[in-house]
Amino acid sequence: MRYFAAYNIYGMRKNSKLMGICAGFLLLGGLFFGFSKGDDRNFQIVKSLDVFNSVFKELDMFYVDSIDPKEVVEYGIRAMLAKTDPYTEYYPEEDNTLKEMTTGKFGGIGSVIRYYSPRKRVAIIEPSEGNPAAEAGLKAGDIILEINGKEMVQEDRTPNEMTSHVSDHLRGEPGTLCVIKVDRPTSDSTYVPMEFKITRGTIRTNPVPYYGMLNDSIGYIYISTFSVEGCSKEVKRALIELKQKGASSLVVDLRGNGGGLLSEAVNVVNFFVPKGKEIVKTKGKFKQMDHTYRTMNEPIDLEIPLTVLVDGGTASAAEILSGSLQDLDRAVIIGNRTYGKGLVQTLRNLPYNSSMKITTAKYYIPSGRCVQAIDYSRRNADGSIARTPDSLTHVFYTSAGREVRDGGGIRPDIEVKMEKTPNILFYLVNEDMIFDYATQYVIQHPTIAAVKDFQLTDADYAAFKAMMKKRNFTYDRQSEKMLQNLKEMAEFEGYLDSASDEFAALEKKLQHNLDLELDRFAKDIKPLIAEEIVKRYYYEKGAVQETMKDDPDLKKALEVLQRPEDYKGMLKMK
């Protein structure tokens, strides 16, 4: 059996993951048989299962319309699991999700896709470097029309369902043929139909999209996920290569890393701490679920100064890495509080090749704290669940005696204040305005400079603004909505007449001006445009490099590493 600690972001995405423990469910053997007369809990279990079975049989036999037994039962299972936590999931026989989660591999063409609302179709967002889609010539912006002769139309599907529908048709056994018909955008905003014959391959997620030297002495490694078997080997290779290039200190970037295989995270910790160190404990309902993970190998470098970058998307196994390095006073943690996922899932095999991933334990890092931020067993009166308030957290201590807290993820040693994202940016991304501009930019620019030299010019941004005007881009302005609500309340309470001049003046100031707003928020919009453009030419590693150009977390990490005495002082008891 295997154990995993995983994070499901955006109902998204982006990625959930795993690891191995011997389960104690054998204790439940005979639970449903031979219980004593006074064992009310066991009786209620048997009674409930009997009732459920009877309801299904009656429904199947007497309901006026035919029902799909598989669909109805699966719905019931998922409704039952919804009473637990988001990480306890059921996988029917035909679902390959779990295999992909545990290996980081699947058969397909190797391309990121997304629903494209202007065409009500699915578009290619990013053909992954070195994979069949990119090698065959598919490009970001291509609109998928057909796959193997079947038209990919939305019908009554939601955007998410449509994307999943297309994804299912793109995937398949490595070596099989996938014929894709697409509409390719042109410079005059029309489309040219094209057909591609692509041989599916084994697609593997790249856990280290980029690593390199930030200057003559500081190395950088971005770890995007721990969901790939052997990803620690990729980190090791990057670390050794950077040391050979002269890296005497290191930045490890875990931002957006949703976790994965716990063993891989422990292996990475082992590169920097001695053999035999306790890194994480798992504690569950049964003793058999308890397990202690220690470093098993000789380290690579016990002395190299480390900074670790984290944010709200850093979760699970990535929190074990950052949290254990903090608890052992081995690294300075920089950024923003992590997600707070301290739950461990175990894979359980079910009849007919189905399976489920079930939360069986919580994990505890070296100081003894658990980073889990949400108690799914306790809900508010309205059924909602909330994060643990700071007032209910507890103090723990690192090896050097520094205070750290539980109950809310990993709090960085240095918190970097996040700037608020302007409302307009959400709409520009969500309505594919930045994506479409990048598509047109690529058509007009066959090549661009190297990432380090690339800059979005004023002329480029002026062209982007012109496209927004041509498309009559508008968006919901929350200030206008709130002002209208305030006016309605003022009228209801009898204040509107006396405050009419003030309301009129405020309405005038809040009047929509697209030119003004695009200029006002240019510093927020330009980096996203540049990242999208660079990604078209240099793939994910290029996008990572582009985001590093004006990165407050990274700047702070460089400051810390360039001041050795300050670095050492941060890791000592205050």
C-alpha positions as CSV (number, residue, x, y, z in Angstrom):
1,M,0.0,0.0,0.0
2,R,1.1,3.6,-0.5
3,Y,0.7,6.8,1.3
4,F,0.1,10.3,0.0
5,A,-0.3,13.8,1.1
6,A,-2.0,15.8,-1.6
7,Y,-3.4,19.2,-2.3
8,N,-6.3,19.8,-4.7
9,I,-6.2,23.4,-5.9
10,Y,-9.1,25.0,-7.7
11,G,-11.2,22.1,-7.6
12,M,-8.1,22.6,-10.4
13,R,-6.2,21.8,-11.1
14,K,-3.8,21.8,-10.9
15,N,-2.5,18.5,-9.4
16,S,-3.2,15.9,-6.2
17,K,-0.6,13.3,-5.0
18,L,0.6,10.2,-2.8
19,M,2.7,7.8,-0.4
20,G,2.9,4.4,1.4
21,I,1.8,3.1,4.8
22,C,0.6,-0.1,6.2
23,A,-3.0,0.3,7.0
24,G,-4.8,-0.9,10.0
25,F,-8.1,-1.6,8.5
26,L,-7.8,-5.2,9.3
27,L,-9.0,-4.2,12.7
28,L,-12.3,-3.7,11.1
29,G,-12.4,-7.3,9.9
30,G,-15.6,-8.9,11.2
31,L,-17.0,-5.5,12.0
32,F,-20.2,-6.2,10.3
33,F,-20.5,-9.7,11.7
34,G,-20.9,-11.0,15.2
35,F,-21.2,-7.7,17.0
36,S,-22.5,-7.8,20.5
37,K,-26.0,-6.9,21.3
38,G,-25.1,-3.7,23.0
39,D,-22.7,-2.5,20.3
40,D,-24.9,0.3,19.0
41,R,-22.4,1.7,16.5
42,N,-21.9,-1.6,14.7
43,F,-25.6,-2.2,14.7
44,Q,-26.2,1.2,13.1
45,I,-23.6,0.5,10.4
46,V,-25.2,-2.8,9.5
47,K,-28.7,-1.3,9.6
48,S,-27.7,1.7,7.4
49,L,-26.1,-0.6,4.8
50,D,-29.1,-2.8,4.8
51,V,-31.4,0.2,4.3
52,F,-29.2,1.6,1.5
53,N,-29.2,-1.7,-0.3
54,S,-33.0,-2.0,0.0
55,V,-33.6,1.6,-1.3
56,F,-31.4,0.9,-4.4
57,K,-33.2,-2.4,-5.1
58,E,-36.7,-0.8,-4.8
59,L,-35.6,2.2,-7.0
60,D,-34.2,-0.1,-9.6
61,M,-37.3,-2.3,-9.7
62,F,-40.1,0.2,-9.4
63,Y,-39.0,3.7,-10.5
64,V,-41.0,4.8,-13.5
65,D,-37.9,5.3,-15.7
66,S,-34.9,3.1,-16.1
67,I,-31.9,4.1,-14.0
68,D,-28.2,3.6,-14.6
69,P,-27.1,1.4,-11.7
70,K,-23.5,2.4,-12.0
71,E,-24.2,6.1,-12.2
72,V,-26.7,6.1,-9.3
73,V,-24.4,4.2,-6.9
74,E,-21.3,6.3,-7.8
75,Y,-23.4,9.4,-7.1
76,G,-24.3,8.0,-3.7
77,I,-20.7,7.1,-3.0
78,R,-19.5,10.6,-3.9
79,A,-22.3,12.2,-1.8
80,M,-21.2,10.1,1.2
81,L,-17.5,11.1,0.7
82,A,-18.6,14.7,0.5
83,K,-19.3,14.5,4.3
84,T,-15.5,13.9,4.9
85,D,-12.8,16.0,3.3
86,P,-11.8,17.0,-0.3
87,Y,-9.0,14.5,-0.4
88,T,-11.0,11.3,0.3
89,E,-12.1,10.2,-3.2
90,Y,-13.5,7.2,-5.1
91,Y,-12.0,6.0,-8.4
92,P,-14.0,3.5,-10.6
93,E,-12.2,0.9,-12.6
94,E,-11.9,3.0,-15.8
95,D,-10.6,6.1,-14.0
96,N,-6.8,6.5,-14.5
97,T,-6.5,9.6,-12.3
98,L,-5.0,7.7,-9.4
99,K,-2.3,6.1,-11.6
100,E,-1.4,9.5,-13.0
101,M,-1.3,11.0,-9.5
102,T,1.1,8.4,-8.2
103,T,3.4,8.2,-11.1
104,G,3.2,11.7,-12.7
105,K,2.9,9.8,-16.1
106,F,0.1,9.3,-18.6
107,G,-0.4,8.6,-22.3
108,G,-1.3,11.5,-24.5
109,I,0.0,14.3,-26.7
110,G,1.5,16.5,-24.0
111,S,-0.3,19.8,-24.1
112,V,-2.1,22.1,-21.7
113,I,-5.7,22.8,-22.8
114,R,-8.4,25.2,-21.7
115,Y,-12.0,26.2,-22.6
116,Y,-11.9,29.1,-24.9
117,S,-15.1,31.1,-24.4
118,P,-15.1,33.2,-27.6
119,R,-15.4,30.1,-29.7
120,K,-17.1,27.8,-27.1
121,R,-14.4,25.3,-27.9
122,V,-11.2,24.1,-26.2
123,A,-7.9,25.6,-27.2
124,I,-4.3,24.6,-27.0
125,I,-2.8,26.7,-24.2
126,E,0.8,25.3,-24.1
127,P,2.3,22.4,-26.0
128,S,4.8,21.0,-23.5
129,E,8.4,21.2,-24.6
130,G,9.8,17.9,-26.1
131,N,6.4,16.2,-26.2
132,P,4.4,15.0,-29.3
133,A,2.1,18.0,-29.6
134,A,5.0,20.5,-29.7
135,E,7.1,18.3,-32.1
136,A,4.1,17.9,-34.4
137,G,3.7,21.6,-34.7
138,L,0.6,22.4,-32.5
139,K,0.7,25.9,-31.2
140,A,-0.9,27.9,-28.4
141,G,-4.1,29.5,-29.7
142,D,-5.1,26.5,-31.9
143,I,-8.8,25.8,-31.5
144,I,-9.6,22.0,-31.4
145,L,-12.4,21.1,-33.8
146,E,-12.1,17.3,-34.2
147,I,-10.2,14.4,-32.6
148,N,-10.1,11.1,-34.6
149,G,-13.0,12.2,-36.7
150,K,-15.3,13.1,-33.7
151,E,-16.3,16.8,-33.5
152,M,-15.5,18.4,-30.2
153,V,-18.6,20.5,-29.6
154,Q,-19.9,21.8,-26.3
155,E,-23.6,20.8,-26.5
156,D,-25.0,21.0,-23.0
157,R,-21.6,20.6,-21.2
158,T,-20.2,23.1,-18.8
159,P,-16.8,24.6,-19.7
160,N,-15.1,22.3,-17.2
161,E,-17.0,19.3,-18.6
162,M,-16.1,20.3,-22.1
163,T,-12.4,20.5,-21.2
164,S,-12.5,17.1,-19.6
165,H,-14.4,15.7,-22.6
166,V,-11.6,16.9,-25.0
167,S,-8.9,15.8,-22.6
168,D,-10.3,12.2,-22.5
169,H,-10.2,12.0,-26.3
170,L,-6.6,13.4,-26.4
171,R,-5.3,10.8,-24.0
172,G,-4.7,7.2,-24.9
173,E,-2.1,4.5,-24.9
174,P,1.4,5.5,-26.0
175,G,2.1,4.6,-29.6
176,T,-1.6,5.1,-30.7
177,L,-2.5,7.7,-33.4
178,C,-4.3,10.8,-32.6
179,V,-5.6,12.9,-35.6
180,I,-6.5,16.4,-34.6
181,K,-8.2,19.1,-36.7
182,V,-7.8,22.6,-35.5
183,D,-8.5,26.2,-36.4
184,R,-5.3,28.3,-36.4
185,P,-5.5,32.0,-35.8
186,T,-4.2,34.4,-38.5
187,S,-2.9,38.0,-38.4
188,D,-6.3,39.3,-39.5
189,S,-8.2,37.5,-36.6
190,T,-9.6,34.8,-39.0
191,Y,-8.8,31.1,-38.8
192,V,-7.1,28.6,-41.1
193,P,-8.1,24.9,-40.7
194,M,-5.2,22.5,-40.2
195,E,-4.8,18.7,-39.5
196,F,-2.2,17.0,-37.4
197,K,-1.4,13.3,-37.1
198,I,0.3,12.8,-33.7
199,T,1.5,9.6,-32.2
200,R,0.7,9.6,-28.5
201,G,3.6,9.2,-26.1
202,T,4.2,8.7,-22.4
203,I,3.9,12.2,-20.9
204,R,5.8,12.9,-17.7
205,T,5.4,16.0,-15.6
206,N,8.6,17.9,-15.2
207,P,9.1,18.4,-11.5
208,V,12.0,20.9,-11.9
209,P,11.0,23.1,-14.9
210,Y,14.0,25.5,-14.2
211,Y,17.2,25.8,-12.3
212,G,20.1,28.1,-12.7
213,M,22.5,30.6,-11.2
214,L,21.1,33.9,-10.0
215,N,24.6,35.4,-9.7
216,D,28.2,34.1,-9.3
217,S,27.5,32.4,-6.0
218,I,23.7,31.9,-5.5
219,G,21.8,29.0,-7.2
220,Y,18.1,28.7,-7.8
221,I,15.9,25.6,-8.1
222,Y,12.2,25.7,-8.8
223,I,10.3,22.5,-7.7
224,S,6.8,22.6,-9.2
225,T,5.5,19.3,-7.8
226,F,6.4,16.2,-5.8
227,S,3.9,14.0,-7.6
228,V,6.5,12.5,-9.9
229,E,8.3,9.3,-8.9
230,G,11.9,10.0,-8.7
231,C,11.5,13.8,-8.7
232,S,14.1,14.0,-5.8
233,K,16.6,12.7,-8.3
234,E,15.9,15.6,-10.6
235,V,16.4,18.0,-7.6
236,K,19.7,16.2,-6.7
237,R,21.0,16.5,-10.3
238,A,20.1,20.3,-10.3
239,L,21.8,20.8,-6.9
240,I,25.0,19.1,-7.9
241,E,25.2,20.9,-11.2
242,L,24.7,24.3,-9.5
243,K,27.4,23.5,-6.9
244,Q,29.8,22.6,-9.7
245,K,29.0,26.0,-11.3
246,G,30.0,27.8,-8.0
247,A,26.8,28.0,-6.0
248,S,27.7,28.6,-2.4
249,S,24.1,29.4,-1.3
250,L,20.8,28.3,-2.6
251,V,17.2,29.4,-3.2
252,V,14.6,26.6,-3.3
253,D,11.3,27.8,-4.8
254,L,8.2,25.9,-3.6
255,R,5.5,28.5,-4.5
256,G,2.5,26.9,-6.1
257,N,3.8,23.4,-5.3
258,G,0.7,21.4,-4.3
259,G,2.6,18.5,-2.8
260,G,2.8,14.9,-3.9
261,L,4.8,11.9,-2.8
262,L,5.9,12.3,0.8
263,S,8.9,10.1,0.4
264,E,10.2,12.4,-2.4
265,A,10.0,15.5,-0.1
266,V,11.8,13.6,2.7
267,N,14.5,12.7,0.2
268,V,15.0,16.4,-0.7
269,V,15.3,17.3,3.0
270,N,17.9,14.6,3.3
271,F,20.2,16.6,0.9
272,F,20.7,19.2,3.6
273,V,20.3,17.4,6.9
274,P,22.2,14.5,8.5
275,K,21.2,10.8,8.1
276,G,18.9,9.5,10.7
277,K,17.0,12.8,11.4
278,E,13.3,12.5,12.1
279,I,11.4,14.5,9.4
280,V,7.8,13.7,9.8
281,K,5.4,11.5,11.8
282,T,2.0,10.3,10.7
283,K,-0.7,9.6,13.4
284,G,-4.0,8.0,12.6
285,K,-7.0,6.4,14.3
286,F,-5.2,3.1,14.6
287,K,-1.7,2.4,15.8
288,Q,-0.9,0.7,12.5
289,M,-1.3,4.1,10.8
290,D,1.5,5.7,12.8
291,H,4.8,5.9,11.1
292,T,8.0,7.8,11.4
293,Y,10.0,9.0,8.4
294,R,13.7,9.6,8.9
295,T,16.5,10.6,6.5
296,M,18.0,7.5,5.2
297,N,21.1,8.6,3.3
298,E,24.2,10.7,3.7
299,P,23.5,14.4,2.9
300,I,24.9,16.4,0.0
301,D,25.7,19.6,1.8
302,L,25.1,20.3,5.5
303,E,26.5,23.9,5.4
304,I,25.2,25.6,2.3
305,P,22.9,28.6,3.3
306,L,19.3,27.9,2.2
307,T,16.3,30.1,1.6
308,V,12.9,28.6,0.7
309,L,10.2,30.5,-1.0
310,V,6.6,29.6,-0.1
311,D,3.1,31.0,-0.7
312,G,-0.6,30.1,-0.3
313,G,-0.3,27.4,-3.0
314,T,2.5,25.6,-1.2
315,A,0.8,22.5,0.3
316,S,1.2,19.0,1.7
317,A,4.5,17.4,0.9
318,A,5.9,20.9,0.0
319,E,4.9,22.0,3.5
320,I,6.8,19.0,5.0
321,L,9.9,20.1,3.1
322,S,9.7,23.8,4.1
323,G,8.3,23.1,7.6
324,S,11.0,20.5,8.5
325,L,13.8,22.8,7.3
326,Q,12.3,25.5,9.4
327,D,11.9,23.3,12.5
328,L,15.5,22.0,12.1
329,D,16.8,25.6,11.7
330,R,18.3,24.6,8.4
331,A,16.7,27.3,6.1
332,V,15.1,30.7,6.2
333,I,11.5,30.6,4.9
334,I,10.4,33.6,2.9
335,G,7.1,34.6,1.3
336,N,3.6,34.1,2.6
337,R,1.8,31.6,4.8
338,T,1.4,28.1,3.2
339,Y,-1.9,26.4,2.5
340,G,-2.1,24.2,5.6
341,K,-2.7,20.7,4.4
342,G,-1.5,18.2,7.0
343,L,-3.5,15.2,6.1
344,V,-2.3,11.9,4.7
345,Q,-4.2,9.7,2.3
346,T,-3.9,5.9,1.9
347,L,-4.8,4.0,-1.2
348,R,-7.3,1.2,-0.6
349,N,-8.2,-1.3,-3.3
350,L,-11.9,-2.1,-3.8
351,P,-13.8,-4.8,-5.7
352,Y,-13.8,-4.9,-9.5
353,N,-10.5,-3.0,-9.8
354,S,-12.0,0.2,-8.3
355,S,-10.2,2.0,-5.5
356,M,-10.3,4.9,-3.1
357,K,-8.0,7.4,-1.6
358,I,-8.9,7.9,2.1
359,T,-7.6,10.3,4.7
360,T,-6.1,8.0,7.4
361,A,-3.7,10.2,9.3
362,K,-2.3,13.6,10.0
363,Y,1.4,14.4,9.7
364,Y,3.6,16.1,12.3
365,I,6.9,17.8,11.5
366,P,10.0,17.7,13.7
367,S,8.9,20.4,16.2
368,G,5.8,18.3,16.9
369,R,3.3,20.6,15.2
370,C,0.7,19.7,12.6
371,V,0.2,22.3,9.8
372,Q,-3.4,21.3,9.0
373,A,-5.5,24.5,8.9
374,I,-9.0,23.1,8.6
375,D,-10.8,20.7,10.9
376,Y,-13.2,18.9,8.5
377,S,-14.9,17.1,11.4
378,R,-16.2,20.4,12.8
379,R,-18.4,22.6,10.8
380,N,-20.1,25.9,11.3
381,A,-23.9,26.1,11.9
382,D,-24.4,26.8,8.2
383,G,-22.4,23.7,7.2
384,S,-19.3,25.6,6.1
385,I,-15.8,24.9,7.2
386,A,-13.3,27.5,8.4
387,R,-9.6,27.7,9.0
388,T,-8.3,27.4,12.5
389,P,-8.2,31.0,14.0
390,D,-4.8,32.2,15.2
391,S,-6.1,32.4,18.7
392,L,-6.5,28.6,18.9
393,T,-3.0,27.8,17.6
394,H,-0.3,26.5,19.9
395,V,3.4,27.4,20.3
396,F,6.1,24.9,19.4
397,Y,9.9,25.2,19.2
398,T,12.5,24.6,16.6
399,S,15.8,22.8,17.4
400,A,17.4,26.1,18.3
401,G,14.4,27.2,20.4
402,R,12.7,29.6,18.0
403,E,8.9,29.8,18.4
404,V,6.7,28.4,15.6
405,R,3.0,27.7,15.5
406,D,0.6,25.0,14.4
407,G,-2.8,25.1,12.8
408,G,-2.3,27.4,9.9
409,G,0.3,26.1,7.5
410,I,3.9,27.2,7.6
411,R,4.4,30.8,8.6
412,P,7.5,32.2,6.9
413,D,10.4,33.6,8.9
414,I,10.2,36.7,6.6
415,E,6.8,37.6,5.3
416,V,6.8,39.5,2.1
417,K,3.7,41.7,1.8
418,M,1.6,40.8,-1.2
419,E,0.2,43.6,-3.4
420,K,-3.5,43.5,-4.1
421,T,-4.4,42.3,-7.6
422,P,-6.5,44.8,-9.4
423,N,-10.0,43.7,-10.5
424,I,-9.3,44.4,-14.2
425,L,-6.5,41.8,-14.2
426,F,-9.0,39.0,-13.4
427,Y,-11.2,39.9,-16.4
428,L,-8.2,40.3,-18.8
429,V,-7.1,36.8,-18.0
430,N,-10.5,35.1,-17.6
431,E,-11.7,36.6,-20.9
432,D,-8.5,35.5,-22.8
433,M,-7.5,39.0,-23.7
434,I,-3.9,38.6,-22.7
435,F,-3.9,35.1,-24.3
436,D,-5.2,36.4,-27.6
437,Y,-2.8,39.3,-27.7
438,A,0.1,36.9,-27.2
439,T,-1.2,34.8,-30.0
440,Q,-1.2,37.8,-32.4
441,Y,2.2,38.9,-31.1
442,V,3.7,35.5,-32.0
443,I,2.3,35.7,-35.5
444,Q,4.0,39.0,-36.0
445,H,7.3,38.1,-34.3
446,P,8.8,34.7,-35.5
447,T,11.5,35.1,-32.8
448,I,12.2,37.1,-29.7
449,A,15.4,37.9,-27.7
450,A,16.6,35.5,-25.0
451,V,14.5,35.6,-21.9
452,K,17.0,37.7,-19.9
453,D,17.0,40.3,-22.6
454,F,13.3,40.3,-23.6
455,Q,11.3,43.4,-22.7
456,L,7.7,44.3,-23.4
457,T,8.0,47.7,-25.1
458,D,5.8,50.7,-24.8
459,A,4.8,50.1,-28.4
460,D,3.8,46.6,-27.5
461,Y,1.6,47.7,-24.7
462,A,0.1,50.4,-26.9
463,A,-0.9,47.6,-29.3
464,F,-2.4,45.7,-26.5
465,K,-4.5,48.7,-25.4
466,A,-5.6,49.2,-29.0
467,M,-6.8,45.6,-29.2
468,M,-8.8,46.1,-26.0
469,K,-10.5,49.2,-27.5
470,K,-11.2,47.4,-30.8
471,R,-12.9,44.5,-28.8
472,N,-14.9,47.0,-26.7
473,F,-13.5,45.3,-23.6
474,T,-15.5,46.0,-20.4
475,Y,-15.6,44.5,-16.9
476,D,-17.6,44.7,-13.8
477,R,-16.3,47.4,-11.5
478,Q,-17.0,46.5,-7.9
479,S,-16.8,50.2,-6.7
480,E,-19.7,51.1,-9.0
481,K,-21.8,48.1,-7.7
482,M,-21.1,49.1,-4.1
483,L,-21.9,52.7,-4.8
484,Q,-25.3,51.7,-6.3
485,N,-26.0,49.5,-3.3
486,L,-25.2,52.4,-1.0
487,K,-27.5,54.7,-3.0
488,E,-30.3,52.2,-2.7
489,M,-29.8,51.9,1.1
490,A,-29.5,55.7,1.5
491,E,-32.8,56.1,-0.4
492,F,-34.5,53.4,1.8
493,E,-33.3,55.2,5.0
494,G,-34.2,58.6,3.7
495,Y,-30.7,60.1,3.3
496,L,-30.5,60.2,-0.5
497,D,-31.9,63.7,-1.1
498,S,-29.5,65.4,1.4
499,A,-26.5,63.5,0.0
500,S,-27.4,63.8,-3.7
501,D,-24.5,66.2,-4.5
502,E,-21.9,63.9,-2.8
503,F,-23.3,60.9,-4.7
504,A,-23.1,62.7,-8.0
505,A,-19.5,63.8,-7.4
506,L,-18.5,60.3,-6.5
507,E,-20.2,58.8,-9.5
508,K,-18.3,61.2,-11.7
509,K,-15.0,60.2,-10.1
510,L,-15.8,56.5,-10.5
511,Q,-16.8,56.8,-14.2
512,H,-15.3,54.1,-16.4
513,N,-12.3,55.1,-18.5
514,L,-10.5,52.1,-20.1
515,D,-7.5,54.1,-21.2
516,L,-6.9,55.5,-17.7
517,E,-7.3,52.1,-16.1
518,L,-5.0,50.3,-18.4
519,D,-2.4,52.9,-17.7
520,R,-3.0,52.9,-14.0
521,F,-2.6,49.2,-13.7
522,A,0.1,48.8,-16.4
523,K,2.7,47.6,-13.8
524,D,0.4,44.7,-13.0
525,I,-0.7,43.9,-16.5
526,K,2.6,44.1,-18.3
527,P,4.3,41.2,-16.5
528,L,1.5,38.8,-17.3
529,I,1.6,39.8,-21.0
530,A,5.4,39.3,-21.0
531,E,5.1,35.9,-19.3
532,E,2.5,34.7,-21.8
533,I,4.6,35.8,-24.7
534,V,7.8,34.3,-23.4
535,K,6.1,31.0,-22.7
536,R,5.2,30.7,-26.4
537,Y,8.9,30.7,-27.4
538,Y,10.7,29.2,-24.4
539,Y,8.0,27.0,-22.8
540,E,7.6,26.7,-19.0
541,K,11.2,27.2,-18.1
542,G,11.1,30.5,-20.0
543,A,7.9,31.6,-18.1
544,V,9.6,30.9,-14.8
545,Q,12.6,33.0,-15.8
546,E,10.4,35.8,-16.8
547,T,8.5,35.9,-13.5
548,M,11.9,36.1,-11.7
549,K,12.7,39.5,-13.1
550,D,10.6,41.5,-10.7
551,D,10.0,39.1,-7.8
552,P,9.8,40.6,-4.3
553,D,10.2,37.2,-2.6
554,L,13.3,36.4,-4.7
555,K,14.8,39.9,-4.0
556,K,14.3,39.3,-0.3
557,A,16.0,35.9,-0.5
558,L,19.0,37.4,-2.3
559,E,19.3,40.1,0.4
560,V,19.3,37.4,3.1
561,L,21.9,35.2,1.4
562,Q,24.2,38.1,0.7
563,R,24.3,39.0,4.4
564,P,25.8,35.8,6.0
565,E,25.7,37.2,9.6
566,D,22.0,38.2,9.2
567,Y,21.2,34.8,7.8
568,K,22.8,33.0,10.7
569,G,21.1,35.3,13.2
570,M,17.7,34.4,11.8
571,L,18.2,30.8,12.6
572,K,19.3,31.3,16.2
573,M,17.0,31.6,19.3
574,K,16.0,35.2,19.8
